[in-house]
């Protein structure tokens, strides 16, 4: 048998195959976008400007276009809602969460949604895009009523982020390019809803290879008092060895 270098053409549908034999459905993306503002965890919500759920709050998202992947659609929606370019939005942490496919999750038609979690540093006020009337950063408390099944998506995303902070360097995604260890500790305290011992946290972070890198130059004063704090940036590591395990969460705290 002879082999050629010619690339095979795109596969063709089998003879007699009719897509109309199957019930049509749409694919959408929904985004749980988290940030830390004023020492509180916030999530990006949009007010729906169209039915269904007109006037209700929801996660940003939209339908996947015919010639784009779910990941491309998620990046496009993130850029539209934050007002940033796709290139800038692409620098943020964006990870696929899971797929939500309950038959009646959308009253319009069968819609399967691929959900994503995004972590961003503190950004200016967002703008609504698509069918959203407007958008806002909302303090996360785990109890806000949302359209569709977005409350479940948001809860799942929060659980994922909280767990991932233990074993990865994900916390630096909430920080600006230059940050202090105090600001990094604040991320953990805000997401986990706990207080951390500052000297112990500092020791663990600096003892973890590749977690952070010290920046040269003058230190930054984080407030009006105290000695200036050293600046750091995210290191090359992606996982934490050993992990930075969270303390037991105080009873009744959700964020």
C-alpha atoms as one frame of an Amber mdcrd trajectory, in Angstrom:
protein
   0.000   0.000   0.000   1.406   3.372  -0.972   1.154   6.442   1.199   0.910
   9.996  -0.081   1.484  13.338   1.572  -1.887  14.618   0.452  -4.035  15.648
   3.393  -7.435  13.981   3.523 -10.362  16.190   2.709 -13.100  17.022   5.225
 -15.331  14.052   6.045 -18.640  13.915   4.270 -21.977  12.993   5.762 -23.073
   9.418   5.061 -25.428   8.951   2.162 -29.020   9.284   3.245 -28.181  11.170
   6.439 -30.789  13.846   7.181 -30.145  16.314  10.081 -33.879  17.008  10.171
 -34.349  13.574  11.703 -33.014  14.993  14.982 -34.544  17.588  17.273 -32.710
  20.937  16.843 -31.034  22.606  19.817 -28.683  25.498  20.449 -25.333  25.717
  22.219 -24.601  28.671  24.503 -21.875  29.790  26.884 -22.371  31.294  30.341
 -19.630  33.012  32.315 -19.095  33.274  36.062 -16.650  36.190  36.204 -15.120
  36.883  39.616 -13.020  39.766  40.887 -11.974  41.233  44.234 -13.127  44.809
  44.874 -12.925  46.702  48.151 -11.795  43.525  49.923 -14.920  41.647  48.846
 -15.516  38.980  46.234 -17.660  40.301  43.381 -19.296  38.604  40.409 -20.248
  40.158  37.084 -24.024  40.144  36.553 -26.140  41.504  33.714 -29.735  42.686
  33.732 -31.596  40.958  30.931 -33.121  43.377  28.462 -35.192  40.799  26.575
 -37.536  37.933  27.308 -37.334  35.419  28.812 -36.564  36.795  32.279 -36.625
  40.425  31.136 -35.420  42.606  34.012 -33.911  39.669  35.933 -30.226  39.354
  36.793 -28.173  36.683  35.066 -24.661  35.631  34.262 -23.221  37.098  31.058
 -23.220  34.793  28.074 -24.764  34.097  24.712 -25.176  31.639  21.881 -22.204
  30.067  20.131 -21.991  31.336  16.570 -21.887  28.858  13.656 -18.172  29.289
  12.937 -16.728  29.560  16.448 -15.891  27.166  19.239 -17.352  27.402  22.741
 -14.029  28.763  23.991 -13.999  31.467  21.329 -17.582  32.397  22.196 -16.696
  32.652  25.898 -13.761  34.956  25.141 -15.935  37.115  22.879 -18.627  37.420
  25.542 -16.043  38.264  28.219 -14.657  41.049  26.042 -18.115  42.408  25.206
 -19.293  42.569  28.804 -16.099  44.073  30.250 -15.550  46.526  27.399 -12.046
  45.181  26.803 -10.530  43.946  23.571 -10.473  40.191  23.026  -6.669  40.344
  23.129  -6.737  41.970  26.574  -9.516  39.706  27.851  -7.551  36.706  26.605
  -4.827  37.452  29.164  -7.215  36.706  32.034  -7.795  33.269  33.508 -10.717
  31.591  31.740 -11.448  27.900  32.313 -14.267  25.603  31.300 -16.413  24.646
  34.263 -18.935  22.056  33.061 -21.866  21.560  30.693 -25.474  22.204  31.731
 -28.008  20.338  29.614 -31.271  19.919  31.524 -34.015  19.746  28.854 -36.117
  22.598  30.298 -33.387  24.974  31.472 -34.362  27.540  28.814 -38.034  28.179
  27.936 -37.222  29.223  24.357 -35.887  25.896  23.114 -33.473  23.139  24.053
 -30.254  24.994  24.951 -27.080  23.270  26.118 -24.755  25.661  27.907 -21.003
  25.311  28.344 -20.137  27.289  31.469 -16.819  29.012  32.117 -15.248  30.587
  35.177 -13.130  33.703  34.719 -10.876  35.444  37.233  -9.955  39.063  36.603
  -8.211  41.848  38.520 -10.308  44.795  39.616 -11.631  46.421  36.438 -13.651
  49.559  35.686 -17.429  49.345  35.683 -18.587  46.908  32.984 -20.979  47.566
  30.160 -23.891  45.446  28.998 -23.589  43.679  25.667 -25.947  41.655  23.474
 -29.360  41.263  25.098 -28.218  42.764  28.425 -29.705  46.088  29.508 -26.684
  46.808  31.673 -24.024  45.074  33.740 -22.536  45.559  37.187 -20.100  44.075
  39.670 -22.183  42.594  42.495 -20.887  41.429  45.905 -21.063  37.646  45.978
 -23.097  36.154  48.804 -24.305  32.937  47.202 -27.990  33.846  47.562 -28.823
  36.234  44.703 -31.803  34.994  42.615 -30.701  34.603  39.003 -32.415  33.749
  35.715 -32.337  30.276  34.163 -30.121  27.883  36.171 -27.448  30.535  36.646
 -27.623  30.304  40.423 -26.419  26.710  40.216 -23.708  27.623  37.697 -22.470
  30.418  39.949 -22.392  28.150  43.014 -20.474  25.484  41.100 -17.990  28.076
  39.843 -17.416  29.443  43.340 -16.758  25.953  44.704 -14.324  25.277  41.856
 -12.379  28.494  42.423 -12.181  28.004  46.183 -10.806  24.486  45.757  -8.380
  25.460  43.020  -6.743  28.098  45.208  -5.439  25.306  47.411  -3.470  23.469
  44.738  -2.716  26.042  42.023  -1.315  29.550  41.658  -4.725  30.797  40.544
  -4.915  33.500  43.232  -2.460  35.673  41.316  -5.084  35.971  38.535  -7.060
  38.294  40.839  -4.033  40.579  41.257  -2.631  43.282  39.056   0.755  42.601
  37.400   2.582  44.007  40.475   1.177  43.174  43.896   2.158  42.855  47.535
   1.934  39.679  49.574  -0.703  41.428  51.646  -2.842  41.874  48.536  -2.325
  38.225  47.592  -3.304  37.136  51.108  -6.416  39.298  50.821  -7.464  37.266
  47.780  -7.358  34.044  49.778  -9.162  35.590  52.725 -11.845  37.065  50.478
 -12.549  33.930  48.456 -12.325  31.497  51.369 -14.049  33.739  53.898 -11.375
  33.183  56.561  -8.602  35.109  58.271  -5.042  33.928  57.624  -1.992  34.429
  59.801   0.126  36.969  57.914   3.646  35.726  58.877   2.684  32.104  58.225
   1.139  32.963  54.866   4.213  34.931  53.838   6.509  32.063  54.820   4.498
  29.514  52.834   4.276  31.679  49.715   7.976  32.520  49.611   8.924  28.898
  50.301   6.921  27.638  47.309   9.147  27.574  44.189   7.805  29.654  41.313
   4.707  30.935  43.106   5.779  34.595  43.061   8.831  36.539  41.920  10.146
  39.648  43.650  10.269  42.792  41.522  13.283  45.053  41.516  12.863  48.732
  42.217  11.378  50.770  45.033   8.780  49.042  47.226   5.202  50.225  47.382
   3.513  51.632  50.452   0.117  49.944  50.792  -1.358  52.558  53.107  -0.599
  55.746  54.917   1.321  54.030  57.703   3.892  51.302  58.174   6.996  50.458
  56.243   6.821  50.073  52.441   5.836  46.612  51.191   7.835  44.699  48.588
   6.262  44.130  45.183   5.897  40.753  43.475   4.580  39.318  40.249   3.186
  35.893  39.360   5.892  33.265  38.999   6.251  30.543  36.392   4.673  27.778
  38.482   1.077  26.715  37.907   0.663  24.256  40.795   1.561  24.534  44.474
   3.888  22.015  46.079   2.996  21.636  48.884  -0.617  22.830  48.572  -1.839
  25.855  50.508  -4.751  24.256  52.328  -7.562  26.459  53.572  -8.449  26.544
  57.268 -11.898  25.418  58.333 -14.452  27.963  57.158 -16.280  29.767  59.981
 -19.868  28.672  60.394 -22.284  30.677  58.273 -19.661  32.340  56.066 -20.205
  31.897  52.332 -17.698  34.319  50.890
